[in-house]
Amino acid sequence: MWPRIGGLRTLDLGTPGELRARLNGLVLAGVKTATAGLLTEYAHEQEELEHVGERLALVDDDGHLVGVVRVTGIEVVRFADVSWDFARSEGEGDRSVEEWRAGHAAYWAREGTPVDDDTDVVCVRFRLVSAGDGGISTGDLST
């Protein structure tokens, strides 16, 4: 199960350290409006897929709230079928869907989960609804 903050599931992007800080910065700047995960990760963590309208607590390396995002779309597709439109919305500077696929395949391989064209990828689109915790660490985060 993923940790919760104020009843919201957490969204911890990338791996702790420089990568997570960079990705969180892209979300807070409004550049990153999507993220991809592996369907097998959800099964392993015994989590349901996100749903449109769900709010997620964006967290830093220490699990502290840095913002809240609202899910605007979710789709499960084969790795080979991830669209350029989706890849671009991740906001990470990829110049083509092929570059996106190469970078994500390398990332997941480093994490111990190699992917192939038929691997199911969860494509989550979101929008930032609040930045910073505003002093809120529990309770209603329904901003």
Helices and strands as residue ranges (DSSP letters): E 4-5, E 8-11, H 18-28, E 34-38, H 39-45, E 55-59, E 65-78, G 79-81, H 84-89, H 97-110, E 120-131
